[in-house]
Amino acid sequence: LEEFGISGSDASNICYLRNLDDADKLVNVMKSCPGGNAVVIGGGYIGMECAAALVTNRIKVTMVFPESHCMARLFTPKIAEYYENYYTSKGVTFVKGTVLTSFEKDSTGKVTSVILKDGKHLPADMVVVGIGIRASTGLFEGQLLMEQGGIKVNGQMLTSDGSVYAVGDVAAFPIKLFDGVIRRLEHVDSARRTARHAVAAILEPSKTKDIDYLPFFYSRVFTLSWQFYGNNTGEVVHFGDFTNSSPRFGAYWVDKSRIRGAFLEGGSREEYEAISNVVRRKAKVINIAELEKQGLMFAIQESQKDLPDGGLALGEKPTYVWHATAGVIAAASIAAFGYWYGRKRRRW
């Protein structure tokens, strides 16, 4: 917060969430003020997920962020409206379009209220700060090439120094789905997969192809669970039921008659697999109105086609088909082993 000109963010009841120590502190502070007031600064991942955890633990939560709706980097206003209404029903209060300017503290240095730009005071027994991050690349400035605020790597996760690899949030790598555009992705799935790819490239460089990562984001709060694949650019087409307390709704992003991104709340494993497939294939959209009418069924039907409209190689099966095939093979193998072992026992 000091970087935004706000002093006093070292108070013992101000929490961040960037490492294990932060997590331990947040839990301890939360336990110290049961039934109290928490102010959550920021409406992104950290803000939304912490707010859900706090209110679940019977703490009154007010969320403050400068954007017009939550998760502004990803959610459309229509999608955000559903989640904000759901959070409100759980007791969360939203204060949008403003920022904090300072704190009020007691004689021990603990924050007692958050003061907003319009002068409003919000009572606070604890504050959670989720205002985003910058990649920590200072150690490598002047030594490695940088791009997109991170360390530039190739498809093998190799930096401009042939002995150094970079993975996770600090790595800016080419996304095949985006025609090789360099991106830096801040999500655990990207961190895991880029790390796995770097290890493969180090151990078997001749056998490791350039990474072909499908950008993937997800979150689980309360009883809700959503997944997003691809890029949220182009015309948005919403579908599904936005009114149900147990919802299943989503959106496609369409650019130049191709699916570029897809979002789904409340889907099954097979349905999430289907929307990921149409994004990877850049499935063609003939009619926007028909796409809106079909909704999730469009992704399911497209994923069942033997010859995808771009994206997968000829004869390559969608991932869930391989999963099913592997399951059948595994079951058959177990059954065969059981039969052999039973006969062997009888012979003994």
N, C-alpha and C positions, 0 to 999 in steps of 0.2 A: 504493500500500500504506500510505502514511502516514495516509490517511484511516481506516484500520482499526486505527491505533495501532501499526503495525509500522515501526520505524525502520531506516534503513540500506538502503533500496531504491534508492539512487543508485549502488550498486556497479557497476563497469564490466562485470561479467558477468551483470547482471540486465537482461532484455530485455522490452520491450513490443512491440506491433505495431499502431501507430495511424497511421503515416505512412511515407513512403519512407525517411527517415533511420533510423527504427526497424528497417525491413526490412533495410537495409544493415548496421546494427549486429548484428542477429541472425545474419545470414549470416557476418559476420566472426568473431563469437564462436564460432559453430558450427565454423568452420574451424580455430579456435585450439585446440580440444579434441577431436581425432579419437579415437573409441573411448572418450570420457569419459562422465560421468554428467550428465544433464539432469533437472531437476525442473520439471515444468509445473504451474503453479498455475491451476486452473480447468478445468471439464469441458464448456465450451461450444464455440462455433465456433472461437475462437482456439486454445483448448487442444487440441481434437481434431485440427485441421488442422496445427498446429505439431508435435504429437507424432508424427503420421504422417511429416512431413517430416524430423524429427530422427532417428527410428529408421531411416528409409530411408537416411540418411547415416551409418549405423553408430554412432549415439550411443545409449547405454542411457538409457531414458526411464522416469521415474516420474511419474504424474499424481496430483495431490492436489486434492480438491474436497469441499465439505461435504455435497453432495446424496447420495442413495442410489444414483444412477446418472448416467451421462453425458448431456449434452444434455437436462437435466431439464425445461427449458421447452417442449420439443417431443416428445422421444421418450417412448413408453410403456416400462414396465419390460421388456416382451418385446422390443421393438425395440432398446432399449439393450443388452440382454443379448447380442444377436448381435454388435453392434459391439465391445463390451468383450471378448468371446471372440476375435473376429478380431484385435483389437489385441494381446491377450495372446499369441496365436500368433505375432505379429511381434516379441515381446520387450518390449512395454510392460507396466509394473506399475501397478496401480490401488490407490490408498489413498483410500478413500471415507469420508464421514461425519466429516471432520475438517478443520482449517485449520492454517496455519502461524502461529507466534507470534513467531519471531525467526530471525536468521541467525548462523552462525559464520563468521568471516572470518580471512584470513591477514594477515601484516604489511603487505601491499600494499593491503589493503582489499577484496580479492576474496572473494566468498562461497565457502566450502568445504563448508558443509552447511546444510540447512534443518531447523529445529527445529519439530516439530509440537506441537499442543496437549497430546497425551498424553506429551510428552517424547521421542518418538522422533526420532532424527537421521537425515536422508537425505543421503548424500554428493552434492555438487553441484559440477560444473565450470562449469555455467551454469544460470540460472533463467529460465524464460519465464512471464510474468504475463499471464493472460487472465481477468480478474475482472469484465469488463463495463465499461460506460461510462455516463455521464450526458450528455445533450445539452448542448452548450456554448451556452447561451442568455443568459449573464450580460450581454452587451453590450446586450441588448434589454429587460431587465427594466424594467418601469415605462413602456415605450414601446409594446410590442406585447402583445396578449392571449396568455396561455399556457394550455395544456391538455395533460394526459398527459405532463408533463415536457418538453414541446416548445413550439414556436411554433404557435399555432392558425391554420389557413388554411381557406379555403373550397374548393369543388370546382375552382376555377381556380388554386389554390395561392397565392391572394392573402391577405395578412395583414390585421389590423385597420387597418393603414395602407395606404391605397389606392395607394401608390407602391412598396410593398415586397412581394416574393414570397419564399416560403421553400420549399425542397425538401430531399429527402434525410432523413437521420436526425433532423434538428432539427424537421421539419415534422410536425405532428399534423393529419391530414386525414380527411374523412369517407369511410368505406368503404361503397359501395353494397351490397355483398354482405352486410354486417352491418347493413343497414337504416339506414345513415347514421351509425353509431357512429364517434366520433372515435378514431383510432389513430395511434400513432407507430411506424413500422416500421424496424428496424435491419437493412437488407440492401441489397446493391449493386443488385439489380434494382429495388427501390423508388426508390433514389436516381436511377438512370438514367431511369426512367419519369416520376417526378414532375418532374424537370428538363426533360424533353422536353415535358411537358404545360404547364409554366409558360411555356416559350418560345412554344408555340403560342398560349397565352392572351394573351401580351404582343403578339405580332405580329398575330393575328387574333381579337380577343376576341369578336366577334359570331358567329364560326363555330366557336368552341371550346366544346364541351359540358363539363359537370362531369366530372372524372376518374372513371373506372369501373375501378379497379385491383383485380385479383385477387391477394391476398397470396400471395407465392411465395418459397420458400426452397429452397436446394439446397447440396450439398457434394460434393466429389470427393476421396477419399483412397485411397491404395494403388490397387487395381483396382476399388474400390467407387464407386458414384455414385447419389445419391438426390435426389428432388425431393418437395416438399410444397406443397400448395395449400390456401388457405382458412383455417379456424380449427379448432384442436384442442380442441373442446368437444363434449360429448355422450358417448354410448356408443361404445366403441371396438370395431371388428370387424376382427380380423387375418385375413390370408389369405396363401397362398403358401408357399414352401419356406424355412424358417429354418435349415436344416441344411446346405445346399450351400455349398461354398467359392466357387462362382460363383452367388450367390443371385439370386432374383427373388421378393421378398415385399413386403407392404405393409399398409396399414390404412385403414379409413374411419372417420370420426367422424360419428355419426348423432344428430340431435336433432330431436324432434317429427317423426319419420318422414322426415326429409330429410338428404341428405348435406351436411355442413357443412365437412368437410375430408378430404383424401386424401393418403396418403404412399405412395411406391413406390421401392424399391431395385432397380436392375438392369434398368430398363425400356428399351424402344426409344423413339424420338422419337414414334411414333404412340401408344404406350401412355401416355406422359406427357401427350400431348395429350388422350387420352381421359379420364384422371383429372381433368385441369384442367376439362374440359367438364362432367363430372357435378357438380363443385363449383360452377362458375359457374351451372349450371342449378338447383342445389339439388334434384337428382334425388330422386324419391320412392322410399322403401324400404317395400315391402309386408311383407316377412318378413325379420327379422334373420338367422335360421338359413339362409335361402336365399341371402342376400347373402354370408354367410361361405362357403357352398358354391360360389357362382359366382366370388367373388373378383374378379380383374382383368377377367374376361369380362363382369361386370356393367357396368363402365365402358365397355368396348368396344362392347357392344350398345346401351347408352343413347346413346352418341355417334353411332351410325349411324342413329338415328331421325330421320325428317324433321321431326316435330313434337315438339320437346323439351318436357319436363314443367317448364315455367317457365324463367326466366332469359334465353333468347334470344328475340328478336322473331320473329313469324311469318314464315317464309320465309328467315330468316337462317341461313346455313350455318356449321357449325363451322369453326374456323380452318384445320384441316388440309385441308378440302375446297377452301377458297380457295387454299391453297398449291398443291394439286394442279392446280387450274384454271389458276392463273397459270403453273405449269410447262409445261402443255400449250400455252398461248398463246405463251409464250416460245419453246418448241421449234418451234412452227409458224412463228413470225416469223423465227427463224434459218434454217429450211429455205427459206422463201420468199425471204429475202434471198440465200441461197446460190444458189438457182435463177436469180434475176434477175441476180446478179453474174456467174454462169457464162455466161449468154446474152450479157451485155454484153461480156465478155472475148472471146467468140467473134466478135462483130461487129467488135471492134477488130482 
